[in-house]
Amino acid sequence: MRRIKLQSVLSLLSPVSFRGAERREISSHAGISRFARNDNLSSHVLALALLLLVSCGSPATPTGTPAATAPVQIVPIVATPAATATATRAPRPNLVRANLPGDVTTLDPAIASDPSSLAVIEQVFVPLVRLDEVTNEPRPGIATTWTISADGKTITFKLRGDVPWVKYDAAKQQIVQAQSCPDKNKQTKARLVTAKDFEYGILRALKPATASPFAPLLAPYLDGASAYLNAETADTTKVGVKALDDATLEIKLREPIAFASVLLGLSATSATPRWLIDGDACTPRVGDKWSDLANLQTYGPFVVKTWTRGANLTLTKNAFWFGDATTPAPALEQVTFTFLDDAAVMNRFERGELDAATVPSAEFERVKSDATLAKLLTTSPNQCTYYFGFNTRAQVVNDARVRRALSLALDRKTLVENGVKNGQTPAGWFTLPGINGASKADANLGVKFDATEAKRVLGDYLTEKNLSAENLDLTLAYNTMPGNQKIAHAAQEMWKNNLGITVKLAAQEWDALNKAIKSKNAPQVWRFGWCMEYPDAHNFMRDVVAAGGSVNPTSGNAPAGGLNWRNERYEDAIKRAAIEKDNAKRVELYAQAEKILVNEDAVLLPVYWYARGVVTQPWVKRTFAFNGRERYERWQILP
């Protein structure tokens, strides 16, 4: 499986692995998503009257799931007060200059996995279900409604019929609609997005030769998909995705999972243009080159206008996107991205050359204490958890009392406030608060700092084993990054002061540590991070740490690396949570599983939940996406 790795001190995403290895584990300590900007600002000025033309239509309310039946409500967050307009100042250009954390590698939703590519893809493609960027609730995307069968295994989506495929015509300097092949009268018509385009896109994402990095997330739940992904069959009719007609798509599941609508919000499930990839009667086959700018056809609220690899990419408003309550027609005319490194971001923002930017970790304290910049700063959640894992079969840490003592002895609040200093939140459990199925941040759950209890628990172990704390042989492995080193040393000092244990530190390169963790002889204690792939507790509790998860591989049913752990009560709780329809009961089941994970068996030591500091110019009205991939159709430039 392809891997994600974002090379930045601020945020390194490990590769997304294929078929059973790690996917969104991360290699750095700081905030993940970086933000927006651009140089070479265009001089286009939008007439203010255009803002009055933006309208939203309300789609039918989806049925069959509590999330789908909830009314669509998205409340924009104003980051900063509007600047006072003057009679002499010309109107601001109606565009946003933004920065992405690295070059866009592909615009193919089936194969994209890096944050920059996904950030653009989510502006130019819309899945069946589009997740609310703030609340993570599933909302109508191209599907206006969906119903779930009585047994919970069949989901039927009804699609909009007014969304055309479009592209930017550089010669005409305008957006044009893709056209069908001429009929017998030599007439063409606009190609509209249909259920068949979604069937093709999902099957292509699962096809072994072109499989998406996220295919292993979809395959276990779509009927027949695992056999197709693993090349056990080439018969696509046996996969549970079928276009019943142009406006109706049927998805069949292996089991009635509660998070199906969230899973189908992945970009990898987007429609793709078969006539470009495979060719048709009037279109030459271009294969994988369909997503190159010269061939690219899309259908979202924005269209890619220009793309110079390694330099910049510009989106322009799609005049053929007829917005709805979930995805309105954009107020902005243009969004331009460049790909600056951390060193340049704040400098460009402070010169007024960026309209918004994610604050690099090294700059956070300066920005927070600066009288001007602090007023422009917003700290918002990010999608990742920083944690230490234990090889439960390694010496010393093969006893839960030692693991529990190490966790209780870690003062996360002090570590975050004095060490990380980037707005992070001390974590008492693994799953991110704010996603579906997760406990709230203020819940009475998880592990807390208690040096007295930590010493008592360790004392029980030492007495039974006739050992002394200073003679315990323990090593913490971490990958070589300045932030990780700082945290490792802080943890080492806390364990020494609170438990009398001298824990050795072993710095390794990321690839070496990643490989070591997945082996049977994983280090005793190792640092890692996980960034959600879809906003549901299942993505943490099952996809990562359950038997067969990305840091808990198995051979058959037996532990084979990473945590080297299996607890049947844990497995039962997350299996029941996956199919539970009542959200309150799901939250309780995952909370029970968290108690086993971080308290009773203490196989994972949560450290903190990531955050990102974002600065926004006072003339921008915006929302803040939970996953850091912003929805620019909701942004506005204030007069």
C-alpha positions in Angstrom: 0.0 0.0 0.0 1.2 3.4 -0.8 2.5 5.5 2.1 2.0 9.1 3.1 4.9 11.1 4.4 4.9 14.9 4.6 8.4 16.1 5.0 8.2 19.0 7.4 9.4 19.6 11.0 5.9 20.9 11.6 4.1 17.9 10.2 5.5 14.7 8.8 2.9 12.1 7.8 4.1 8.6 7.5 3.4 6.7 4.3 0.1 5.2 3.8 0.7 1.5 3.7 -1.1 -1.1 1.6 -3.1 -4.0 3.0 -2.7 -4.0 6.7 0.3 -1.8 7.6 0.3 1.7 8.9 -1.6 4.4 7.0 -1.7 7.8 8.7 0.8 7.4 11.5 2.9 10.5 11.8 6.5 11.2 12.5 6.7 14.6 14.0 5.5 16.2 17.2 3.9 19.4 16.0 0.6 20.4 14.3 -0.2 18.6 11.1 -2.1 20.6 8.6 -0.6 23.8 7.3 -2.5 26.5 5.6 -2.9 28.7 2.7 -1.3 31.3 0.6 0.2 32.6 -2.6 2.4 35.1 -4.3 2.0 36.8 -7.7 -1.4 38.1 -6.7 -3.7 38.7 -9.7 -5.1 42.2 -10.1 -8.7 41.1 -10.7 -11.2 43.1 -8.7 -14.7 41.5 -8.3 -17.7 43.9 -8.5 -19.3 43.8 -5.1 -22.7 43.1 -6.7 -21.5 39.6 -7.5 -21.7 38.7 -3.8 -25.5 39.3 -3.9 -25.9 36.7 -6.6 -24.7 33.8 -4.4 -27.7 31.6 -3.5 -28.2 28.3 -1.8 -30.8 25.6 -2.4 -31.9 23.2 0.3 -31.6 19.5 -0.7 -34.0 16.9 0.5 -33.1 15.5 3.9 -31.4 12.1 3.7 -33.1 9.3 5.6 -32.2 6.1 7.3 -29.5 7.3 9.7 -29.5 9.8 12.5 -26.7 11.8 11.0 -28.4 12.0 7.6 -31.7 13.1 9.0 -30.3 15.9 11.0 -31.0 19.4 9.5 -28.2 20.9 7.6 -26.7 23.6 9.8 -23.3 25.1 9.2 -22.4 28.2 11.2 -19.5 30.2 9.7 -16.8 31.2 12.2 -15.5 34.7 11.9 -11.9 34.6 12.7 -11.3 38.3 13.1 -13.3 41.5 13.0 -13.7 43.2 9.7 -11.3 46.0 8.9 -12.9 49.4 8.8 -13.7 50.4 5.2 -12.7 53.8 4.0 -14.3 55.9 1.3 -11.0 56.1 -0.6 -9.8 52.5 -0.5 -10.5 50.4 -3.6 -12.4 47.2 -3.1 -10.1 44.2 -2.3 -9.6 41.6 -5.0 -12.1 38.8 -4.3 -9.6 36.0 -3.9 -7.7 34.2 -1.2 -3.9 33.6 -1.2 -3.1 30.4 0.6 -0.3 28.0 1.2 -0.1 24.2 1.1 2.5 22.2 3.1 4.0 20.7 0.0 3.6 20.3 -3.7 0.4 18.7 -5.1 1.4 15.3 -6.3 -1.8 14.3 -8.1 -5.3 15.4 -8.7 -6.6 11.8 -9.1 -9.0 11.2 -6.1 -8.4 7.4 -6.4 -4.7 7.6 -5.7 -4.2 10.9 -3.8 -3.0 10.6 -0.2 -0.8 13.6 0.7 -2.5 16.5 2.4 -1.8 19.1 -0.4 -3.3 16.9 -3.1 -6.4 16.1 -0.9 -6.9 19.8 -0.1 -7.3 20.6 -3.8 -9.2 17.5 -4.7 -11.9 18.2 -2.1 -12.5 21.6 -3.8 -12.9 20.2 -7.3 -14.6 16.9 -6.6 -17.6 16.1 -4.3 -18.3 12.6 -3.0 -21.8 11.1 -2.5 -21.7 12.4 1.1 -19.8 15.5 2.1 -18.7 15.8 5.7 -19.3 19.0 7.5 -15.9 20.6 7.8 -16.6 21.8 11.4 -18.8 19.1 13.0 -17.8 16.1 10.9 -21.5 15.2 10.4 -22.4 13.6 7.0 -24.3 15.9 4.8 -25.6 15.7 1.2 -22.9 15.8 -1.4 -23.8 14.8 -4.9 -26.4 12.5 -3.3 -29.4 14.5 -2.1 -30.9 11.7 -0.1 -30.1 8.2 1.0 -32.0 5.4 2.6 -30.9 2.3 4.5 -32.6 -1.1 4.2 -34.2 -2.8 7.3 -31.2 -5.1 7.7 -28.8 -2.1 7.5 -26.8 -3.7 4.6 -28.0 -1.8 1.6 -27.8 2.0 1.2 -29.5 3.6 -1.8 -28.4 7.0 -2.9 -30.4 9.4 -5.0 -28.2 11.8 -6.9 -28.5 15.4 -8.1 -29.0 15.5 -11.9 -27.8 19.0 -12.5 -24.0 18.8 -12.0 -22.0 19.0 -15.2 -18.4 17.8 -15.7 -16.3 20.9 -16.5 -12.7 22.0 -17.3 -10.8 25.2 -17.6 -10.2 26.1 -21.3 -6.9 28.0 -21.2 -7.3 29.1 -24.8 -10.7 30.6 -24.2 -9.8 31.6 -20.6 -13.0 30.3 -19.3 -14.7 27.2 -17.8 -16.5 25.0 -20.3 -18.7 22.0 -19.8 -17.5 18.6 -21.0 -19.6 17.4 -24.0 -20.9 14.0 -24.9 -20.2 12.4 -28.2 -22.3 13.8 -31.1 -25.6 12.1 -31.7 -26.9 11.1 -35.2 -27.8 14.8 -35.8 -24.2 15.8 -34.8 -25.5 17.4 -31.6 -23.7 17.2 -28.3 -24.9 17.8 -24.8 -23.2 18.5 -21.4 -22.0 15.4 -19.6 -23.6 15.3 -16.2 -22.3 13.5 -13.2 -24.2 10.2 -12.9 -24.4 7.1 -10.6 -22.4 5.3 -13.2 -19.5 7.7 -12.8 -19.5 6.9 -9.0 -19.7 3.2 -9.7 -16.7 3.4 -12.0 -14.8 5.7 -9.5 -15.3 3.4 -6.5 -14.5 0.2 -8.5 -11.4 1.9 -9.9 -10.3 2.8 -6.3 -10.6 -0.8 -5.4 -9.0 -2.3 -8.5 -5.6 -3.9 -7.6 -3.7 -2.1 -10.4 -5.0 1.3 -9.5 -6.1 0.8 -5.9 -6.4 3.8 -3.7 -4.3 4.1 -0.5 -7.7 4.1 1.2 -8.9 1.0 -0.4 -8.1 -1.1 2.7 -10.5 1.1 4.6 -13.4 0.5 2.2 -12.8 -3.1 1.2 -13.6 -4.8 4.5 -17.1 -3.2 4.6 -18.3 -3.2 0.9 -19.7 -6.6 0.0 -17.3 -8.5 -2.3 -14.7 -5.7 -2.2 -11.9 -7.6 -0.4 -11.9 -10.4 -2.9 -11.7 -7.9 -5.8 -9.0 -5.8 -4.1 -6.9 -8.9 -3.4 -7.3 -10.1 -7.0 -9.2 -13.2 -6.0 -11.8 -12.2 -8.5 -11.9 -9.8 -11.5 -15.7 -9.9 -11.6 -16.9 -6.4 -10.7 -20.5 -7.5 -10.6 -19.7 -9.2 -7.3 -18.6 -6.0 -5.6 -21.4 -4.2 -3.7 -21.6 -1.0 -5.8 -24.1 -0.7 -8.6 -25.7 2.1 -10.6 -29.4 1.3 -10.9 -29.9 4.2 -13.2 -28.2 7.6 -13.8 -29.6 9.0 -10.6 -29.5 6.0 -8.3 -26.5 4.2 -6.7 -26.8 1.1 -4.6 -24.1 0.2 -2.0 -24.2 -3.2 -0.4 -22.3 -3.7 2.9 -21.0 -6.9 4.4 -22.5 -5.8 7.8 -24.7 -3.0 8.9 -21.9 -0.6 10.0 -22.9 2.7 11.8 -20.2 4.7 10.1 -20.9 3.8 6.5 -22.0 7.3 5.4 -18.9 8.8 7.0 -16.7 6.2 5.2 -18.3 7.1 1.9 -17.2 10.7 2.4 -13.7 9.8 1.5 -12.4 11.5 -1.6 -11.4 8.1 -3.0 -15.2 7.4 -3.5 -15.6 10.4 -5.9 -16.9 10.0 -9.4 -14.3 9.8 -12.1 -14.6 10.3 -15.9 -14.5 6.9 -17.6 -14.6 8.4 -21.1 -11.3 10.1 -20.5 -9.5 7.2 -18.7 -10.8 4.4 -20.9 -11.8 6.4 -24.0 -15.1 6.3 -25.8 -16.4 6.8 -29.4 -15.2 10.4 -29.6 -12.6 10.6 -26.8 -9.1 9.1 -27.0 -8.0 7.0 -24.1 -5.6 8.9 -21.9 -5.4 6.5 -19.0 -3.7 7.8 -15.8 -2.9 11.1 -17.6 -6.5 12.1 -17.3 -5.7 14.0 -14.1 -3.0 16.1 -15.8 -4.1 19.7 -16.1 -4.3 19.4 -19.9 -6.9 16.7 -19.7 -8.5 17.2 -16.3 -12.3 17.3 -15.9 -13.9 17.8 -12.5 -17.3 18.9 -11.1 -16.8 20.6 -7.7 -17.4 24.2 -6.5 -14.0 25.2 -7.9 -12.0 24.3 -11.1 -8.2 24.1 -11.5 -7.2 27.0 -13.6 -3.4 26.7 -13.5 -0.9 24.3 -12.0 2.9 24.8 -12.1 4.4 21.8 -10.3 6.6 22.8 -7.4 5.4 26.4 -7.6 1.7 27.2 -7.5 -1.8 26.1 -8.3 -4.9 28.3 -8.8 -8.5 27.5 -8.4 -11.3 29.5 -10.0 -15.0 29.6 -9.1 -17.0 27.0 -11.1 -19.9 29.0 -12.6 -21.7 25.7 -13.4 -21.7 24.6 -9.7 -25.3 25.2 -8.5 -24.7 25.3 -4.8 -26.8 23.8 -2.0 -26.9 24.2 1.8 -23.9 21.9 2.2 -21.7 23.2 -0.6 -22.8 26.7 -1.7 -21.7 28.4 -4.8 -18.4 30.1 -3.8 -18.3 33.7 -2.8 -14.6 33.9 -3.8 -13.6 34.2 -7.4 -10.2 32.6 -7.0 -7.9 30.7 -4.5 -4.2 30.6 -5.3 -1.9 28.2 -3.5 1.9 28.2 -3.3 4.1 25.7 -1.5 6.2 27.6 1.0 8.3 25.9 3.7 7.9 26.9 7.3 10.7 29.5 7.2 8.8 31.7 4.7 5.2 31.4 5.9 5.0 34.0 8.7 7.2 36.4 6.8 4.8 36.3 3.9 1.8 36.7 6.1 3.2 39.6 8.0 3.9 41.4 4.7 0.3 41.0 3.8 1.1 38.5 1.0 -0.9 35.7 2.5 -4.5 35.9 3.6 -4.2 33.1 6.1 -1.5 30.8 7.3 -0.9 27.9 9.7 1.6 29.1 12.3 4.8 27.0 12.2 5.6 25.4 15.6 8.8 27.4 16.0 6.8 30.6 15.6 3.8 29.9 17.8 5.1 31.5 21.0 6.2 34.6 19.2 2.8 35.0 17.4 0.9 34.3 20.6 2.8 37.0 22.5 2.8 39.6 19.7 0.1 42.3 20.4 -0.9 42.5 16.7 -0.6 38.9 15.6 -2.3 37.5 18.7 -5.5 39.2 17.6 -5.4 37.3 14.3 -4.6 34.0 15.9 -7.1 31.1 16.3 -6.2 27.8 17.8 -8.3 24.9 16.5 -8.3 21.1 16.8 -6.3 19.0 14.4 -6.8 15.4 13.4 -4.0 13.6 15.2 -3.0 12.0 18.5 0.5 11.8 19.8 1.2 8.6 21.9 3.6 6.1 23.2 3.0 2.4 22.5 4.2 -0.6 24.5 5.4 -3.9 23.1 3.4 -6.0 25.7 5.6 -9.0 25.1 8.9 -7.3 25.8 10.7 -7.6 29.1 9.6 -5.4 32.0 6.7 -3.8 30.0 5.1 -7.2 29.6 3.5 -6.5 33.0 0.5 -4.1 32.9 1.5 -2.6 36.2 4.7 -1.2 34.7 2.9 0.3 31.7 0.2 1.8 33.9 2.8 3.3 36.3 4.6 4.9 33.4 1.4 6.4 32.1 0.3 7.7 35.5 3.7 9.3 36.1 3.6 11.4 32.9 2.5 15.0 33.6 0.9 15.7 30.2 -0.2 19.2 31.1 3.3 20.3 32.1 4.8 18.6 29.1 2.4 20.4 26.7 2.7 23.8 28.3 6.4 23.8 28.8 7.6 21.5 26.0 5.3 21.6 23.0 3.9 25.1 23.4 1.7 25.0 20.3 -1.8 24.9 21.7 -2.0 21.1 22.0 -4.4 19.5 24.5 -3.2 16.9 27.0 -4.7 13.5 26.0 -6.2 11.1 28.5 -7.3 8.6 25.9 -6.6 7.7 22.3 -9.5 8.8 20.1 -9.9 12.5 19.2 -12.8 14.3 20.9 -15.1 15.8 18.3 -15.4 12.9 15.9 -18.3 10.6 15.6 -18.5 8.0 18.4 -15.9 9.7 20.5 -16.2 10.8 24.1 -16.2 14.6 24.8 -13.0 16.2 25.9 -14.4 16.9 29.4 -15.6 13.4 30.0 -14.5 11.5 33.1 -12.5 9.1 31.1 -8.9 8.0 30.6 -5.7 8.2 32.4 -4.6 11.2 34.5 -1.4 12.3 36.1 -1.1 10.8 39.6 2.5 10.4 40.8 1.4 8.9 44.1 -0.7 6.2 42.5 2.0 5.6 39.9 4.6 4.9 42.6 2.2 2.6 44.4 1.4 0.6 41.3 5.1 0.2 40.4 5.8 -0.7 44.0 3.5 -3.7 43.8 5.3 -4.9 40.8 8.8 -4.3 42.2 7.9 -6.1 45.5 6.5 -9.1 43.7 9.5 -9.4 41.4 12.0 -8.5 44.1 13.4 -5.7 42.0 14.4 -2.1 42.5 13.3 0.8 40.3 16.8 1.9 39.5 17.7 -1.5 38.1 14.8 -1.7 35.6 16.0 -1.9 32.1 13.7 0.2 29.9 14.2 2.0 26.5 12.0 4.5 24.7 12.5 4.6 20.9 11.6 7.7 19.0 12.3 9.0 15.5 14.9 11.7 15.1 13.2 15.1 15.1 13.9 18.0 17.5 10.3 18.0 18.8 10.2 14.3 19.5 13.6 14.5 21.2 12.4 17.3 23.5 9.3 15.2 24.5 11.4 12.1 25.0 13.7 13.9 27.3 10.8 15.4 29.2 9.2 12.0 29.7 12.5 10.5 30.8 12.9 13.2 33.4 9.3 12.7 34.7 9.8 9.0 35.0 13.0 9.5 36.9 11.6 12.1 39.3 8.2 10.3 39.9 9.2 6.6 39.7 13.0 6.5 40.2 13.3 4.8 36.8 16.1 5.7 34.4 14.7 5.1 31.0 17.2 5.0 28.1 16.4 6.9 24.9 17.0 5.5 21.4 16.7 7.9 18.5 16.1 6.3 15.1 15.3 7.5 11.6 11.6 7.4 10.8 11.8 4.5 8.3 13.8 2.4 10.7 11.5 3.0 13.6 8.4 2.3 11.6 9.9 -1.0 10.4 11.0 -1.9 13.9 7.6 -1.3 15.4 5.9 -3.6 12.9 8.2 -6.5 13.7 7.7 -9.1 16.5 10.7 -7.6 18.3 9.3 -4.1 18.5 11.0 -1.8 21.0 9.8 -1.9 24.6 8.3 1.7 24.4 8.0 3.6 21.1 6.5 7.0 20.1 4.0 7.3 17.3 1.1 9.4 16.2 -2.1 8.8 14.3 -4.0 11.1 12.0 -7.6 10.2 11.3 -8.6 9.0 7.8 -12.3 9.5 8.4 -13.9 11.1 11.4 -15.2 8.2 13.4 -13.9 6.5 16.5 -13.7 3.2 14.6 -10.8 4.7 12.6 -8.8 4.9 15.8 -10.1 2.0 17.9 -10.3 -0.7 15.1 -8.1 0.5 12.3 -5.1 1.2 14.5 -4.9 -0.7 17.8 -7.3 -3.6 17.6 -5.9 -7.0 16.6 -4.8 -6.7 13.0 -4.7 -2.9 13.2 -1.9 -0.8 11.7 0.3 -0.9 14.9 -1.0 -4.2 16.1 -0.4 -6.7 13.2 -1.4 -10.3 13.5 -0.5 -13.6 12.0 -3.8 -15.4 11.8 -5.3 -14.4 15.2 -2.0 -14.2 17.0 -0.2 -10.9 17.8 2.7 -10.4 15.4 4.3 -7.0 16.2 3.7 -3.5 17.4 1.6 -3.7 20.5 1.6 -7.5 20.4 -1.7 -7.4 22.2 -5.2 -8.9 22.0 -8.0 -8.5 24.5 -11.3 -10.3 23.7 -13.4 -7.8 25.8 -11.9 -5.0 23.8 -12.5 -6.7 20.5 -16.1 -7.4 21.4 -16.7 -3.8 22.5 -15.5 -2.3 19.2 -17.3 -4.9 17.1 -20.6 -4.0 18.8 -19.9 -0.3 18.5 -19.4 -0.6 14.8 -22.9 -1.8 14.2 -24.7 0.1 17.0 -27.3 2.5 15.6 -27.8 4.6 18.8 -24.9 7.1 18.9 -25.0 7.4 22.7 -24.6 3.7 23.0 -21.7 3.8 20.5 -20.0 6.4 22.5 -20.3 4.3 25.7 -19.0 1.2 23.9 -15.9 3.0 22.6 -15.4 4.5 26.1 -15.4 1.0 27.6 -12.8 0.0 25.0 -10.7 3.1 25.8 -10.7 2.1 29.5 -9.3 -1.3 28.6 -6.8 0.3 26.2 -5.3 3.1 28.4 -6.3 2.2 31.9 -6.6 -1.6 32.5 -4.2 -3.1 30.0 -2.4 0.3 29.5 -1.0 -0.8 26.2 -1.1 2.7 24.8 0.1 5.9 26.6 -1.7 8.9 25.1 0.3 12.1 25.3 -1.6 14.9 23.5 -4.1 15.8 20.9 -2.7 17.9 18.1 -3.8 21.5 17.5 -2.9 24.1 14.9 -2.5 27.8 15.3 -3.9 29.7 12.4 -3.6 33.4 11.6 -6.1 35.1 9.4 -6.1 38.6 8.0 -8.9 40.8 9.3 -10.5 41.1 5.9 -11.3 37.4 5.7 -14.4 35.7 7.0 -13.9 32.0 7.1 -14.6 28.6 8.7 -12.0 26.3 10.3 -12.0 22.7 9.0 -11.5 20.1 11.7 -9.2 18.1 9.4 -7.3 21.2 8.3 -8.5 20.9 4.6 -10.4 24.1 4.3 -13.7 24.6 2.4 -13.0 27.8 0.5 -16.5 28.0 -0.9 -17.6 29.3 2.5 -14.9 32.0 2.7 -15.5 35.6 2.0 -13.5 38.7 1.5 -15.0 41.5 3.6 -15.3 45.0 2.1 
